Amino acid sequence: MGRPRSSSSHFADTLAIVQDTISQRAAVLRPSATFAMAARAGALRAQGRQVFDFSAGEPDFRPPTAVREAVVALVRERAIGYTPVAGMLALREAVAEHLSAYHGTAISPARVLISCGAKHSIANLLQATIDPGDEVVIPTPAWVSYPDMVRLAQGVPVVAPTLPEHGWRLQPEVLARVVGPRTRLLVLNSPSNPTGGGYGAEDLRALGEVLARLAPRTRVMADDIYRRLSYAPFEHASVVRCLGDVLENIALVDGVSKTYAMTGFRIGYLVASEAVVTAATRVQGQTTSGAATPSQYAALAALTDPSVDVEVAAMHEAFTRRRATMLAAVTAIDGLRIVPPDGAFYCWIDASAYVGRTGVADDTALANWLLDRHGVASVPGSAFGAPGYLRLSYATDDASVVGGCARLTEALASLAARGAE
Ligand SMILES: Cc1ncc(COP(=O)(O)O)c(C=O)c1O
């Protein structure tokens, strides 16, 4: 018989086993490609390299003045305790008022759940409404997180392809093909990350008719996180205004992250029927509890202080300008193709003409080559279900948009002329 193992080595063995044993639920999740590229860009910058970072999905601005002042005053003057799980009543009332005005219908605060970012709002909705095997239709290319959040809720993501010739909008005949008896949710993200495509009122009505006819139990989740980042001539259309009379089940997801440059505050909101909001609140109550109290006060200031609108308008103007700059640069590069985005802050580029050359096997290799050799960070399209594409974010300062586009132009010219270095 060997020597009995010391309790400390036994503990180490047990720890190793525990660390190796992860759930199937967690094992199927993929790390976010967007965060991964942003981290790589940050690491290169820390080494002293000049990097033009077009990978980030967040505004570079400071939050509006009134928001910052509200947080400072709160921290200086008051105790910061828990709020109710669903959020402070004052904030739920402000959200209800704000969204009632936009969607042209009376939304009561009882139908509002405040969560830790719009991502959390979506996760709560899925956990509260999706049973194992339920299908969720996701127009693709799509935001990287939707399919994984559906899987985490034990649902089945169903891809509904969209095409550039349709402005990346889901077509009614495609929706008709993918819905079935197990369809429970249709995700509509307008304007879209990554494509920038947005739905007009007619598009929404046509999709609503398909659902009413073929899958009336389907709920529509409108992810409106970019709705106020819409650029003329596109005008965001309210799913509630367009479909409220044909569909009972609509869930709205919105938040302060993009519109008010408040990504780090982590405040999003879900508006749905009282039954769904009650269930989603139970989910949140047993996972995170209420969102961070200072962040809720900050969001309240964003939604209620009249001075905020001026600063939001200035940010919108900057995004409009940067969009024009990047769009012009990309359009001028031989071989790249792009549908001018209706909104959000991304250029979604077909770069397939540059893939398959020596050393650049696919879009991931192209994105890595652009970053490593030329200091331009982007996100490869395959992360969004679209190999051969690149997503470039113009949520960065004007000088970086100009400088980074010049770099991109030179890099791709060198690739076209002589293959990868
Ligand atoms: C389409 C889409 N929905 C939701 C979110 C999440 O927003 P939040 O930062 O408020 O969680 C993002 C963020 O990138 C997004 O792109």
The ligand as a Gaussian input file, in Angstrom:
#p B3LYP/6-31G(d) Opt

LIG

0 1
 C      -27.852000      43.837000     -31.690000
 C      -27.461000      44.068000     -30.271000
 N      -28.365000      43.834000     -29.310000
 C      -28.057000      43.997000     -28.017000
 C      -26.800000      44.421000     -27.636000
 C      -26.493000      44.510000     -26.166000
 O      -26.492000      45.770000     -25.649000
 P      -26.073000      46.015000     -24.136000
 O      -24.671000      46.509000     -24.161000
 O      -27.051000      47.036000     -23.624000
 O      -26.187000      44.731000     -23.390000
 C      -25.824000      44.674000     -28.599000
 C      -24.462000      45.085000     -28.200000
 O      -23.513000      44.998000     -28.931000
 C      -26.170000      44.501000     -29.955000
 O      -25.282000      44.725000     -30.923000

